[in-house]
């Protein structure tokens, strides 16, 4: 049996981002699809902030289905990373394309945030 | 030399439009297909930066984007109405500027009129796409 979907947002609406959160092996995995930019990043911020406030400090953000990521999206991830670390937690990112991982490399954030090729790899650490 | 202009209100939802237009214009001018993603990302960063600066100062004035085909290079200039000296770069702005300077072979941030312009330039390697013949 697969992990239960805990929450979704924007399903069925004409927006550029979809967020699905599920639990697996003690991690909260946020699957993101669409585009993460200055318009949609607040929705990701709200989702991650909600998880931290609810006591989830082991986060995996799956960007495999993300077609576009800009610095506002990176800013949201950095903010979430700081918040989970305050609680001894962690935040890892899954990327499937060089288009997305390149944004982390250019900004040097690949040294602060672990990039993985799959959720299984991210959970395994 | 041909220049197209795009004016957008300073709202986050308009940034996507600007980067799609920039990507389409770059392709039409003959910018290498492999760097079109970089054009879109850099232009998106510059526009997002302008939108955030306008919103932070409650300025409703439009943001202007100029796309110029110089035959051998493609240039995008994003004009905001906020003097560069009126805001100090924060972490997010620094990250955006780092991305822009890495993605565009040539980039500059300068004063322009009452505000600031971010200029980004990419070389044009191939011939521009042929315009469809009319009639």
gemmi code that builds the backbone of each chain (N, CA, C; Angstrom):
import gemmi

chains = {
    "A": [
        ("UNK", (0.838, -1.200, 0.000), (0.000, 0.000, 0.000), (0.872, 1.248, 0.000)),
        ("UNK", (0.567, 2.156, -0.850), (1.358, 3.372, -0.936), (1.041, 4.321, 0.195)),
        ("UNK", (1.883, 5.317, 0.381), (1.662, 6.299, 1.438), (0.400, 7.111, 1.178)),
        ("UNK", (-0.251, 7.478, 2.241), (-1.483, 8.255, 2.097), (-1.162, 9.694, 1.734)),
        ("UNK", (-1.966, 10.245, 0.877), (-1.831, 11.660, 0.554), (-2.439, 12.466, 1.695)),
        ("UNK", (-1.626, 13.296, 2.298), (-2.098, 14.060, 3.445), (-2.814, 15.332, 3.035)),
        ("UNK", (-2.306, 15.963, 2.036), (-2.963, 17.203, 1.630), (-2.608, 17.544, 0.197)),
        ("UNK", (-3.495, 18.205, -0.442), (-3.211, 18.700, -1.781), (-3.680, 20.142, -1.860)),
        ("UNK", (-3.142, 20.860, -2.782), (-3.633, 22.214, -2.988), (-3.657, 22.506, -4.470)),
        ("UNK", (-4.572, 23.310, -4.842), (-4.686, 23.807, -6.215), (-5.180, 22.774, -7.207)),
        ("UNK", (-5.579, 21.617, -6.709), (-6.004, 20.591, -7.639), (-7.212, 21.082, -8.435)),
        ("UNK", (-7.129, 20.945, -9.735), (-8.251, 21.314, -10.565), (-8.329, 22.797, -10.902)),
        ("UNK", (-7.435, 23.586, -10.297), (-7.494, 25.014, -10.594), (-6.451, 25.354, -11.657)),
        ("UNK", (-6.680, 26.436, -12.333), (-5.772, 26.852, -13.388), (-4.618, 27.649, -12.798)),
        ("UNK", (-3.737, 26.963, -12.092), (-2.581, 27.623, -11.492), (-1.329, 26.907, -11.954)),
        ("UNK", (-0.178, 27.478, -11.652), (1.062, 26.949, -12.193), (1.805, 26.039, -11.227)),
        ("UNK", (1.192, 25.712, -10.088), (1.881, 24.849, -9.139), (0.862, 23.924, -8.466)),
        ("UNK", (1.301, 22.698, -8.226), (0.480, 21.744, -7.470), (1.361, 21.155, -6.371)),
        ("UNK", (0.802, 21.042, -5.177), (1.554, 20.545, -4.035), (0.802, 19.362, -3.427)),
        ("UNK", (1.515, 18.277, -3.240), (0.936, 17.102, -2.587), (1.892, 16.683, -1.475)),
        ("UNK", (1.372, 16.517, -0.275), (2.220, 16.117, 0.846), (1.841, 14.714, 1.309)),
        ("UNK", (2.855, 13.904, 1.519), (2.611, 12.550, 2.032), (3.679, 12.212, 3.057)),
        ("UNK", (3.416, 11.193, 3.838), (4.375, 10.757, 4.856), (5.001, 9.447, 4.417)),
        ("UNK", (6.309, 9.331, 4.571), (6.971, 8.065, 4.296), (8.209, 7.937, 5.171)),
        ("UNK", (8.314, 6.848, 5.894), (9.471, 6.541, 6.741), (9.835, 7.686, 7.681)),
        ("UNK", (8.833, 8.340, 8.229), (9.091, 9.423, 9.179), (9.403, 10.756, 8.525)),
        ("UNK", (9.367, 10.806, 7.204), (9.620, 12.047, 6.479), (8.318, 12.596, 5.902)),
        ("UNK", (8.194, 13.887, 5.889), (7.111, 14.529, 5.139), (7.659, 14.870, 3.759)),
        ("UNK", (7.041, 14.268, 2.764), (7.501, 14.477, 1.384), (6.513, 15.403, 0.684)),
        ("UNK", (7.019, 16.531, 0.217), (6.180, 17.485, -0.504), (6.500, 17.360, -1.992)),
        ("UNK", (5.543, 16.841, -2.729), (5.728, 16.700, -4.176), (5.219, 17.967, -4.850)),
        ("UNK", (6.107, 18.587, -5.586), (5.771, 19.852, -6.238), (5.757, 19.629, -7.743)),
        ("UNK", (4.748, 20.144, -8.406), (4.775, 20.109, -9.870), (4.352, 21.464, -10.414)),
        ("UNK", (4.848, 21.752, -11.608), (4.531, 23.046, -12.223), (5.717, 23.983, -12.155)),
        ("UNK", (5.435, 25.236, -11.869), (6.478, 26.260, -11.866), (6.551, 26.918, -10.496)),
        ("UNK", (7.761, 27.070, -9.987), (7.954, 27.733, -8.695), (8.641, 29.065, -8.971)),
        ("UNK", (7.871, 30.129, -8.872), (8.439, 31.453, -9.137), (7.865, 32.460, -8.145)),
        ("UNK", (8.062, 33.726, -8.430), (7.646, 34.777, -7.494), (6.131, 34.747, -7.269)),
        ("UNK", (5.394, 34.202, -8.217), (3.937, 34.122, -8.092), (3.495, 32.932, -7.254)),
        ("UNK", (4.130, 31.791, -7.477), (3.671, 30.560, -6.819), (4.451, 30.204, -5.558)),
        ("UNK", (5.648, 30.774, -5.392), (6.485, 30.408, -4.237), (5.778, 30.611, -2.889)),
        ("UNK", (4.927, 31.641, -2.737), (4.233, 31.773, -1.447), (3.388, 30.552, -1.084)),
        ("UNK", (2.871, 29.848, -2.091), (2.089, 28.642, -1.791), (2.976, 27.524, -1.243)),
        ("UNK", (4.178, 27.400, -1.815), (5.129, 26.412, -1.291), (5.571, 26.813, 0.117)),
        ("UNK", (5.784, 28.091, 0.304), (6.175, 28.601, 1.628), (5.105, 28.258, 2.669)),
        ("UNK", (3.859, 28.477, 2.275), (2.754, 28.202, 3.198), (2.696, 26.710, 3.548)),
        ("UNK", (2.911, 25.876, 2.539), (2.865, 24.427, 2.768), (3.985, 23.988, 3.704)),
        ("UNK", (5.201, 24.458, 3.438), (6.346, 24.041, 4.259), (6.238, 24.623, 5.670)),
        ("UNK", (5.816, 25.872, 5.770), (5.655, 26.487, 7.090), (4.607, 25.739, 7.904)),
        ("UNK", (3.524, 25.329, 7.239), (2.471, 24.582, 7.926), (2.979, 23.260, 8.468)),
        ("UNK", (3.829, 22.604, 7.707), (4.385, 21.324, 8.155), (5.265, 21.520, 9.393)),
        ("UNK", (6.118, 22.560, 9.336), (7.018, 22.817, 10.469), (6.201, 23.179, 11.716)),
        ("UNK", (5.200, 24.005, 11.520), (4.364, 24.395, 12.670), (3.616, 23.197, 13.241)),
        ("UNK", (3.344, 22.210, 12.387), (2.649, 20.999, 12.853), (3.614, 19.979, 13.448)),
        ("UNK", (4.908, 20.328, 13.468), (5.876, 19.440, 14.110), (6.610, 18.505, 13.171)),
        ("UNK", (6.509, 18.727, 11.872), (7.264, 17.909, 10.917), (8.603, 18.590, 10.650)),
        ("UNK", (9.680, 17.941, 11.090), (11.006, 18.554, 10.947), (11.925, 17.771, 10.003)),
        ("UNK", (11.417, 16.651, 9.482), (12.195, 15.891, 8.491), (11.462, 16.046, 7.157)),
        ("UNK", (11.996, 16.925, 6.320), (11.279, 17.263, 5.088), (12.059, 16.836, 3.843)),
        ("UNK", (11.317, 16.349, 2.866), (11.873, 16.107, 1.529), (10.997, 16.878, 0.552)),
        ("UNK", (11.599, 17.730, -0.237), (10.850, 18.482, -1.249), (11.197, 17.887, -2.611)),
        ("UNK", (10.215, 17.253, -3.207), (10.427, 16.559, -4.482), (10.112, 17.515, -5.636)),
        ("UNK", (11.161, 17.947, -6.311), (11.004, 18.889, -7.427), (11.093, 18.188, -8.786)),
        ("UNK", (10.940, 16.864, -8.774), (11.096, 16.091, -10.029), (10.169, 16.579, -11.136)),
        ("UNK", (8.979, 17.016, -10.751), (7.992, 17.432, -11.760), (7.942, 18.953, -11.914)),
        ("UNK", (8.944, 19.628, -11.395), (8.984, 21.092, -11.517), (9.674, 21.485, -12.816)),
        ("UNK", (9.034, 22.338, -13.564), (9.577, 22.746, -14.867), (10.388, 24.027, -14.766)),
        ("UNK", (10.142, 24.789, -13.702), (10.827, 26.083, -13.580), (10.989, 26.414, -12.107)),
        ("UNK", (12.183, 26.863, -11.727), (12.452, 27.253, -10.338), (13.303, 28.515, -10.361)),
        ("UNK", (12.883, 29.533, -9.631), (13.690, 30.749, -9.591), (14.179, 31.021, -8.171)),
        ("UNK", (14.789, 32.177, -7.964), (15.418, 32.444, -6.670), (14.398, 32.632, -5.550)),
        ("UNK", (13.179, 33.019, -5.892), (12.182, 33.118, -4.818), (11.832, 31.723, -4.295)),
        ("UNK", (11.830, 30.750, -5.184), (11.629, 29.361, -4.754), (12.783, 28.894, -3.886)),
        ("UNK", (13.995, 29.251, -4.292), (15.161, 28.897, -3.477), (15.059, 29.542, -2.104)),
        ("UNK", (14.609, 30.797, -2.070), (14.476, 31.503, -0.795), (13.518, 30.791, 0.148)),
        ("UNK", (12.441, 30.244, -0.407), (11.471, 29.496, 0.405), (12.126, 28.241, 0.986)),
        ("UNK", (12.924, 27.553, 0.171), (13.589, 26.335, 0.648), (14.612, 26.664, 1.733)),
        ("UNK", (15.348, 27.758, 1.555), (16.341, 28.163, 2.561), (15.648, 28.507, 3.882)),
        ("UNK", (14.536, 29.200, 3.789), (13.774, 29.548, 4.989), (13.299, 28.291, 5.720)),
        ("UNK", (12.794, 27.333, 4.964), (12.326, 26.081, 5.571), (13.491, 25.305, 6.176)),
        ("UNK", (14.628, 25.316, 5.478), (15.816, 24.628, 5.993), (16.221, 25.197, 7.353)),
        ("UNK", (16.239, 26.529, 7.446), (16.610, 27.171, 8.717), (15.648, 26.766, 9.820)),
        ("UNK", (14.371, 26.715, 9.494), (13.359, 26.418, 10.515), (13.450, 24.973, 11.007)),
        ("UNK", (13.660, 24.017, 10.095), (13.748, 22.618, 10.558), (15.049, 22.381, 11.319)),
        ("UNK", (16.108, 23.080, 10.920), (17.383, 22.905, 11.634), (17.285, 23.408, 13.077)),
        ("UNK", (16.448, 24.420, 13.299), (16.248, 24.913, 14.666), (15.681, 23.818, 15.565)),
        ("UNK", (15.047, 22.837, 14.936), (14.452, 21.728, 15.688), (15.239, 20.434, 15.484)),
        ("UNK", (16.464, 20.571, 15.004), (17.283, 19.385, 14.786), (16.853, 18.561, 13.595)),
        ("UNK", (16.077, 19.161, 12.688), (15.567, 18.429, 11.537), (16.430, 18.590, 10.304)),
        ("UNK", (15.867, 18.167, 9.178), (16.618, 18.239, 7.920), (15.673, 18.536, 6.760)),
        ("UNK", (16.241, 19.026, 5.696), (15.475, 19.247, 4.463), (16.330, 18.802, 3.285)),
        ("UNK", (15.792, 17.890, 2.512), (16.492, 17.421, 1.315), (15.615, 17.699, 0.101)),
        ("UNK", (16.261, 17.778, -1.045), (15.542, 18.100, -2.289), (15.797, 17.006, -3.317)),
        ("UNK", (14.759, 16.658, -4.047), (14.886, 15.698, -5.143), (14.754, 16.460, -6.460)),
        ("UNK", (15.733, 16.286, -7.321), (15.672, 16.932, -8.641), (15.895, 15.879, -9.716)),
        ("UNK", (15.197, 16.061, -10.821), (15.306, 15.070, -11.891), (16.018, 15.631, -13.113)),
        ("UNK", (16.120, 16.948, -13.190), (16.694, 17.540, -14.398), (17.802, 18.526, -14.041)),
        ("UNK", (18.721, 18.672, -14.973), (19.820, 19.619, -14.774), (19.296, 21.052, -14.760)),
        ("UNK", (18.183, 21.266, -15.436), (17.568, 22.600, -15.483), (17.302, 23.109, -14.064)),
        ("UNK", (16.870, 22.220, -13.178), (16.554, 22.612, -11.809), (17.802, 22.576, -10.915)),
        ("UNK", (18.569, 21.506, -11.012), (19.749, 21.403, -10.130), (20.773, 22.497, -10.442)),
        ("UNK", (20.782, 22.973, -11.689), (21.714, 24.042, -12.060), (21.462, 25.310, -11.231)),
        ("UNK", (20.212, 25.581, -10.921), (19.878, 26.777, -10.138), (20.499, 26.679, -8.737)),
        ("UNK", (20.512, 25.462, -8.186), (21.146, 25.256, -6.880), (22.661, 25.431, -6.989)),
        ("UNK", (23.230, 24.900, -8.069), (24.687, 24.966, -8.228), (25.160, 26.404, -8.405)),
        ("UNK", (24.469, 27.155, -9.242), (24.894, 28.530, -9.534), (24.920, 29.372, -8.259)),
        ("UNK", (23.908, 29.163, -7.416), (23.797, 29.966, -6.198), (24.601, 29.379, -5.039)),
        ("UNK", (25.184, 28.206, -5.262), (25.971, 27.570, -4.206), (25.128, 26.860, -3.161)),
        ("UNK", (23.824, 26.806, -3.380), (22.953, 26.184, -2.373), (23.053, 24.664, -2.365)),
        ("UNK", (23.676, 24.100, -3.398), (23.836, 22.640, -3.406), (24.773, 22.180, -2.291)),
        ("UNK", (25.524, 23.108, -1.699), (26.390, 22.742, -0.572), (25.607, 22.760, 0.747)),
        ("UNK", (24.509, 23.488, 0.781), (23.721, 23.580, 2.022), (22.530, 22.631, 2.017)),
        ("UNK", (22.003, 22.384, 0.839), (20.825, 21.521, 0.711), (21.225, 20.280, -0.094)),
        ("UNK", (20.966, 19.115, 0.480), (21.304, 17.877, -0.219), (20.388, 17.653, -1.404)),
        ("UNK", (20.992, 17.425, -2.577), (20.214, 17.141, -3.788), (20.254, 15.645, -4.069)),
        ("UNK", (19.114, 15.062, -4.343), (19.026, 13.623, -4.567), (18.249, 13.358, -5.852)),
        ("UNK", (18.483, 12.156, -6.383), (17.809, 11.823, -7.646), (16.475, 11.116, -7.429)),
        ("UNK", (16.181, 10.726, -6.196), (14.891, 10.089, -5.923), (14.516, 10.308, -4.464)),
        ("UNK", (13.244, 10.129, -4.166), (12.787, 10.267, -2.775), (13.419, 9.176, -1.916)),
        ("UNK", (13.514, 7.962, -2.442), (14.132, 6.862, -1.684), (15.556, 7.228, -1.277)),
        ("UNK", (16.296, 7.801, -2.215), (17.678, 8.197, -1.927), (17.701, 9.296, -0.873)),
        ("UNK", (16.783, 10.246, -0.969), (16.740, 11.353, -0.001), (16.410, 10.844, 1.397)),
        ("UNK", (15.481, 9.912, 1.479), (15.074, 9.372, 2.778), (16.203, 8.528, 3.379)),
        ("UNK", (16.930, 7.841, 2.503), (18.041, 7.020, 2.987), (19.192, 7.886, 3.468)),
        ("UNK", (19.165, 9.168, 3.054), (20.200, 10.097, 3.488), (21.454, 9.950, 2.688)),
    ],
    "B": [
        ("UNK", (18.601, 46.606, -36.423), (18.247, 46.475, -35.018), (16.734, 46.640, -34.862)),
        ("UNK", (16.125, 45.704, -34.156), (14.686, 45.779, -33.904), (14.438, 45.606, -32.410)),
        ("UNK", (13.595, 46.474, -31.877), (13.290, 46.395, -30.445), (11.791, 46.234, -30.240)),
        ("UNK", (11.441, 45.298, -29.397), (10.049, 45.130, -28.976), (9.972, 45.477, -27.500)),
        ("UNK", (8.900, 46.118, -27.106), (8.729, 46.497, -25.696), (7.516, 45.814, -25.101)),
        ("UNK", (7.637, 45.498, -23.844), (6.538, 44.883, -23.100), (6.420, 45.635, -21.778)),
        ("UNK", (5.220, 46.016, -21.428), (5.004, 46.716, -20.160), (4.085, 45.879, -19.291)),
        ("UNK", (4.505, 45.648, -18.059), (3.679, 44.825, -17.160), (3.449, 45.574, -15.851)),
        ("UNK", (2.282, 45.357, -15.249), (2.080, 45.909, -13.911), (2.960, 45.152, -12.919)),
        ("UNK", (3.311, 45.778, -11.807), (4.245, 45.128, -10.865), (3.548, 44.092, -9.982)),
        ("UNK", (3.044, 43.041, -10.616), (2.409, 41.965, -9.852), (3.071, 40.635, -10.224)),
        ("UNK", (3.203, 39.734, -9.254), (3.946, 38.489, -9.484), (3.416, 37.647, -10.635)),
        ("UNK", (2.108, 37.675, -10.883), (1.561, 36.830, -11.938), (2.010, 37.269, -13.326)),
        ("UNK", (2.489, 38.491, -13.463), (2.915, 38.992, -14.766), (4.333, 38.569, -15.144)),
        ("UNK", (5.079, 38.092, -14.165), (6.477, 37.726, -14.423), (6.551, 36.549, -15.400)),
        ("UNK", (5.623, 35.619, -15.245), (5.605, 34.455, -16.137), (5.422, 34.895, -17.586)),
        ("UNK", (4.507, 35.851, -17.794), (4.277, 36.365, -19.144), (5.569, 36.944, -19.720)),
        ("UNK", (6.270, 37.732, -18.905), (7.499, 38.371, -19.382), (8.547, 37.334, -19.779)),
        ("UNK", (8.692, 36.293, -18.982), (9.746, 35.327, -19.337), (9.343, 34.475, -20.540)),
        ("UNK", (8.042, 34.223, -20.703), (7.605, 33.480, -21.892), (7.836, 34.301, -23.153)),
        ("UNK", (7.537, 35.591, -23.073), (7.755, 36.474, -24.222), (9.249, 36.565, -24.542)),
        ("UNK", (10.060, 36.697, -23.499), (11.512, 36.795, -23.712), (12.050, 35.520, -24.359)),
        ("UNK", (11.562, 34.371, -23.894), (12.018, 33.107, -24.473), (11.624, 32.981, -25.936)),
        ("UNK", (10.402, 33.387, -26.243), (9.925, 33.318, -27.629), (10.704, 34.285, -28.523)),
        ("UNK", (10.966, 35.485, -27.994), (11.719, 36.471, -28.783), (13.148, 35.992, -29.020)),
        ("UNK", (13.747, 35.412, -27.994), (15.120, 34.925, -28.142), (15.192, 33.828, -29.202)),
        ("UNK", (14.234, 32.930, -29.179), (14.210, 31.852, -30.175), (14.066, 32.438, -31.576)),
        ("UNK", (13.182, 33.397, -31.719), (12.941, 34.009, -33.031), (14.182, 34.743, -33.541)),
        ("UNK", (14.961, 35.293, -32.605), (16.173, 36.028, -33.015), (17.328, 35.091, -33.364)),
        ("UNK", (17.180, 33.806, -33.017), (18.243, 32.861, -33.347), (19.170, 32.530, -32.199)),
        ("UNK", (18.777, 32.870, -30.975), (19.578, 32.464, -29.816), (19.559, 30.938, -29.735)),
        ("UNK", (20.702, 30.364, -29.410), (20.842, 28.913, -29.331), (19.737, 28.296, -28.466)),
        ("UNK", (19.125, 27.240, -28.976), (18.037, 26.564, -28.244), (18.485, 26.124, -26.855)),
        ("UNK", (19.759, 25.771, -26.730), (20.252, 25.253, -25.451), (20.276, 26.309, -24.351)),
        ("UNK", (20.244, 27.577, -24.726), (20.313, 28.621, -23.692), (18.984, 29.362, -23.506)),
        ("UNK", (17.945, 28.893, -24.192), (16.648, 29.573, -24.034), (16.137, 29.488, -22.595)),
        ("UNK", (16.391, 28.354, -21.938), (15.999, 28.235, -20.527), (16.709, 29.296, -19.682)),
        ("UNK", (17.954, 29.553, -20.039), (18.724, 30.530, -19.268), (18.192, 31.947, -19.499)),
        ("UNK", (17.774, 32.214, -20.728), (17.157, 33.517, -21.025), (15.896, 33.686, -20.189)),
        ("UNK", (15.060, 32.660, -20.219), (13.793, 32.731, -19.467), (14.047, 32.921, -17.972)),
        ("UNK", (14.995, 32.166, -17.436), (15.255, 32.254, -15.993), (15.832, 33.616, -15.621)),
        ("UNK", (16.798, 34.084, -16.392), (17.425, 35.372, -16.074), (16.422, 36.523, -16.183)),
        ("UNK", (15.618, 36.507, -17.239), (14.614, 37.568, -17.414), (13.569, 37.480, -16.296)),
        ("UNK", (13.199, 36.262, -15.944), (12.261, 36.084, -14.835), (12.830, 36.641, -13.532)),
        ("UNK", (14.120, 36.406, -13.312), (14.760, 36.925, -12.099), (14.735, 38.462, -12.084)),
        ("UNK", (15.088, 39.054, -13.212), (15.127, 40.518, -13.280), (13.733, 41.109, -13.081)),
        ("UNK", (12.737, 40.489, -13.685), (11.359, 40.992, -13.541), (10.845, 40.773, -12.121)),
        ("UNK", (11.140, 39.617, -11.537), (10.699, 39.352, -10.161), (11.323, 40.361, -9.200)),
        ("UNK", (12.589, 40.660, -9.457), (13.292, 41.644, -8.626), (12.596, 43.003, -8.708)),
        ("UNK", (12.247, 43.392, -9.939), (11.569, 44.682, -10.137), (10.198, 44.691, -9.461)),
        ("UNK", (9.463, 43.591, -9.613), (8.127, 43.504, -8.995), (8.234, 43.625, -7.476)),
        ("UNK", (9.173, 42.911, -6.890), (9.320, 42.934, -5.424), (9.712, 44.333, -4.952)),
        ("UNK", (10.604, 44.981, -5.689), (11.019, 46.342, -5.302), (9.838, 47.313, -5.373)),
        ("UNK", (9.047, 47.197, -6.425), (7.871, 48.071, -6.550), (6.878, 47.796, -5.434)),
        ("UNK", (6.655, 46.518, -5.141), (5.672, 46.180, -4.104), (6.169, 46.609, -2.726)),
        ("UNK", (7.465, 46.459, -2.475), (8.019, 46.842, -1.172), (7.867, 48.342, -0.912)),
        ("UNK", (7.814, 49.118, -2.008), (7.702, 50.567, -1.852), (6.316, 51.080, -2.254)),
        ("UNK", (5.374, 50.137, -2.416), (3.992, 50.491, -2.766), (3.918, 51.352, -4.024)),
        ("UNK", (4.773, 51.037, -4.978), (4.770, 51.797, -6.223), (4.036, 50.998, -7.295)),
        ("UNK", (2.959, 51.569, -7.823), (2.127, 50.843, -8.792), (2.585, 51.049, -10.228)),
        ("UNK", (3.631, 51.837, -10.439), (4.090, 52.122, -11.803), (4.493, 50.831, -12.519)),
        ("UNK", (4.306, 50.842, -13.835), (4.602, 49.654, -14.638), (6.102, 49.380, -14.727)),
        ("UNK", (6.397, 48.159, -15.081), (7.777, 47.729, -15.354), (7.892, 47.536, -16.860)),
        ("UNK", (8.958, 48.057, -17.438), (9.114, 47.967, -18.900), (10.229, 47.000, -19.258)),
        ("UNK", (9.965, 46.186, -20.237), (10.959, 45.218, -20.707), (11.219, 45.496, -22.180)),
        ("UNK", (12.460, 45.706, -22.540), (12.829, 45.924, -23.944), (13.623, 44.725, -24.440)),
        ("UNK", (13.214, 44.201, -25.579), (13.869, 43.041, -26.179), (14.450, 43.496, -27.512)),
        ("UNK", (15.764, 43.421, -27.657), (16.393, 43.978, -28.863), (17.203, 42.930, -29.596)),
        ("UNK", (16.965, 42.861, -30.887), (17.726, 41.994, -31.781), (18.814, 42.848, -32.448)),
        ("UNK", (20.087, 42.628, -32.027), (21.207, 43.376, -32.603), (21.888, 42.590, -33.727)),
        ("UNK", (21.199, 41.604, -34.270), (21.728, 40.717, -35.319), (22.763, 39.724, -34.782)),
        ("UNK", (23.774, 40.236, -34.087), (24.779, 39.311, -33.552), (24.568, 39.015, -32.073)),
        ("UNK", (23.618, 39.699, -31.456), (23.329, 39.449, -30.037), (21.887, 39.853, -29.718)),
        ("UNK", (21.381, 39.238, -28.664), (20.014, 39.496, -28.216), (20.093, 40.106, -26.827)),
        ("UNK", (19.436, 41.247, -26.672), (19.563, 41.972, -25.407), (18.189, 42.185, -24.774)),
        ("UNK", (18.130, 42.023, -23.480), (16.898, 42.286, -22.734), (17.214, 43.304, -21.648)),
        ("UNK", (16.387, 44.342, -21.588), (16.567, 45.352, -20.548), (15.270, 45.466, -19.749)),
        ("UNK", (15.391, 45.348, -18.443), (14.234, 45.419, -17.552), (14.349, 46.691, -16.712)),
        ("UNK", (13.382, 47.575, -16.913), (13.414, 48.880, -16.247), (12.429, 48.903, -15.079)),
        ("UNK", (12.928, 49.228, -13.892), (12.001, 49.506, -12.791), (12.045, 51.004, -12.493)),
        ("UNK", (11.248, 51.417, -11.524), (11.154, 52.844, -11.199), (11.720, 53.142, -9.809)),
        ("UNK", (12.531, 52.218, -9.296), (13.080, 52.377, -7.949), (14.568, 52.690, -8.050)),
        ("UNK", (15.004, 53.828, -7.556), (16.441, 54.124, -7.584), (17.222, 53.045, -6.839)),
        ("UNK", (18.338, 52.627, -7.401), (19.088, 51.529, -6.791), (19.586, 51.882, -5.397)),
        ("UNK", (19.785, 53.178, -5.140), (20.328, 53.571, -3.838), (19.270, 53.538, -2.735)),
        ("UNK", (17.969, 53.407, -3.123), (16.926, 53.482, -2.112), (16.689, 52.157, -1.407)),
        ("UNK", (17.258, 51.097, -1.945), (17.116, 49.812, -1.269), (18.475, 49.133, -1.188)),
        ("UNK", (18.736, 48.444, -0.099), (19.989, 47.702, 0.011), (19.704, 46.249, -0.327)),
        ("UNK", (20.610, 45.607, -1.068), (20.342, 44.237, -1.491), (20.199, 43.301, -0.287)),
        ("UNK", (19.116, 42.523, -0.258), (18.992, 41.516, 0.793), (19.447, 40.183, 0.201)),
        ("UNK", (19.260, 39.133, 0.987), (19.745, 37.824, 0.534), (19.074, 37.393, -0.756)),
        ("UNK", (17.752, 37.583, -0.817), (17.015, 37.163, -2.010), (17.479, 37.931, -3.245)),
        ("UNK", (17.702, 39.242, -3.079), (18.145, 40.052, -4.214), (19.548, 39.638, -4.645)),
        ("UNK", (20.391, 39.363, -3.672), (21.750, 38.936, -4.005), (21.721, 37.626, -4.781)),
        ("UNK", (20.820, 36.720, -4.381), (20.712, 35.434, -5.060), (20.226, 35.650, -6.497)),
        ("UNK", (19.255, 36.546, -6.663), (18.733, 36.835, -8.000), (19.829, 37.429, -8.886)),
        ("UNK", (20.593, 38.360, -8.340), (21.648, 38.990, -9.139), (22.761, 37.995, -9.475)),
        ("UNK", (23.027, 37.086, -8.534), (24.037, 36.048, -8.803), (23.585, 35.158, -9.947)),
        ("UNK", (22.304, 34.825, -9.957), (21.765, 33.992, -11.040), (21.848, 34.726, -12.375)),
        ("UNK", (21.449, 35.988, -12.364), (21.466, 36.764, -13.614), (22.874, 36.831, -14.186)),
        ("UNK", (23.843, 37.128, -13.324), (25.213, 37.278, -13.830), (25.793, 35.946, -14.296)),
        ("UNK", (25.283, 34.850, -13.747), (25.771, 33.539, -14.193), (25.084, 33.076, -15.473)),
        ("UNK", (23.843, 33.468, -15.647), (23.055, 32.968, -16.777), (23.264, 33.777, -18.050)),
        ("UNK", (23.545, 35.062, -17.891), (23.736, 35.916, -19.068), (25.236, 36.168, -19.258)),
        ("UNK", (25.753, 35.916, -20.453), (27.185, 36.150, -20.696), (27.593, 37.585, -20.400)),
        ("UNK", (26.686, 38.511, -20.650), (26.931, 39.912, -20.294), (25.725, 40.415, -19.521)),
        ("UNK", (25.986, 41.075, -18.381), (24.874, 41.652, -17.618), (25.373, 42.873, -16.865)),
        ("UNK", (24.448, 43.785, -16.604), (24.801, 44.998, -15.876), (23.570, 45.551, -15.184)),
        ("UNK", (23.785, 46.175, -14.052), (22.709, 46.871, -13.344), (23.117, 48.338, -13.256)),
        ("UNK", (22.282, 49.198, -13.830), (22.643, 50.617, -13.887), (21.443, 51.490, -13.564)),
        ("UNK", (21.724, 52.741, -13.226), (20.647, 53.707, -13.041), (20.085, 54.068, -14.404)),
        ("UNK", (18.775, 54.254, -14.438), (18.111, 54.650, -15.686), (16.910, 55.501, -15.325)),
        ("UNK", (16.968, 56.770, -15.649), (15.866, 57.655, -15.300), (15.672, 57.662, -13.792)),
        ("UNK", (14.409, 57.515, -13.360), (14.165, 57.531, -11.918), (14.497, 56.203, -11.241)),
        ("UNK", (14.785, 55.182, -12.028), (14.960, 53.861, -11.433), (16.228, 53.152, -11.853)),
        ("UNK", (16.077, 51.862, -12.097), (17.223, 50.997, -12.364), (16.913, 50.146, -13.581)),
        ("UNK", (17.955, 49.815, -14.343), (17.780, 48.886, -15.454), (18.728, 47.709, -15.269)),
        ("UNK", (18.192, 46.523, -15.481), (19.017, 45.317, -15.529), (19.117, 44.924, -16.994)),
        ("UNK", (20.341, 44.898, -17.522), (20.550, 44.562, -18.930), (21.259, 43.221, -19.037)),
        ("UNK", (20.741, 42.381, -19.905), (21.307, 41.040, -20.101), (21.452, 40.782, -21.597)),
        ("UNK", (22.558, 40.193, -21.985), (22.810, 39.988, -23.412), (23.310, 38.569, -23.676)),
        ("UNK", (22.790, 37.985, -24.759), (23.218, 36.653, -25.198), (23.650, 36.740, -26.659)),
        ("UNK", (24.642, 35.972, -27.034), (25.055, 35.978, -28.445), (24.025, 35.265, -29.316)),
        ("UNK", (23.978, 35.664, -30.568), (23.139, 34.978, -31.552), (24.073, 34.211, -32.464)),
        ("UNK", (23.983, 32.881, -32.394), (24.890, 32.043, -33.173), (24.342, 31.739, -34.555)),
        ("UNK", (23.052, 31.421, -34.588), (22.469, 30.994, -35.853), (21.640, 32.089, -36.483)),
        ("UNK", (21.149, 31.843, -37.668), (20.282, 32.829, -38.324), (18.942, 32.915, -37.611)),
        ("UNK", (18.347, 34.068, -37.664), (17.014, 34.228, -37.081), (16.027, 33.351, -37.823)),
        ("UNK", (14.984, 32.941, -37.126), (13.951, 32.133, -37.760), (13.318, 32.918, -38.899)),
        ("UNK", (13.096, 32.229, -39.995), (12.488, 32.901, -41.145), (11.068, 33.336, -40.814)),
        ("UNK", (10.771, 34.543, -41.153), (9.404, 35.021, -40.955), (8.494, 34.327, -41.966)),
        ("UNK", (7.305, 33.943, -41.539), (6.378, 33.334, -42.507), (5.998, 34.366, -43.573)),
        ("UNK", (5.963, 33.883, -44.803), (5.615, 34.799, -45.887), (4.124, 35.087, -45.864)),
        ("UNK", (3.820, 36.329, -46.118), (2.409, 36.706, -46.132), (1.786, 36.349, -47.474)),
        ("UNK", (0.507, 36.033, -47.457), (-0.235, 35.799, -48.688), (-0.102, 34.435, -49.256)),
    ],
}
model = gemmi.Model(1)
for chain_id, residues in chains.items():
    chain = gemmi.Chain(chain_id)
    for i, (resn, *xyz) in enumerate(residues, 1):
        res = gemmi.Residue()
        res.name, res.seqid = resn, gemmi.SeqId(i, " ")
        for name, pos in zip(("N", "CA", "C"), xyz):
            atom = gemmi.Atom()
            atom.name, atom.element = name, gemmi.Element(name[0])
            atom.pos, atom.b_iso = gemmi.Position(*pos), 0.0
            res.add_atom(atom)
        chain.add_residue(res)
    model.add_chain(chain)
structure = gemmi.Structure()
structure.add_model(model)
structure.setup_entities()
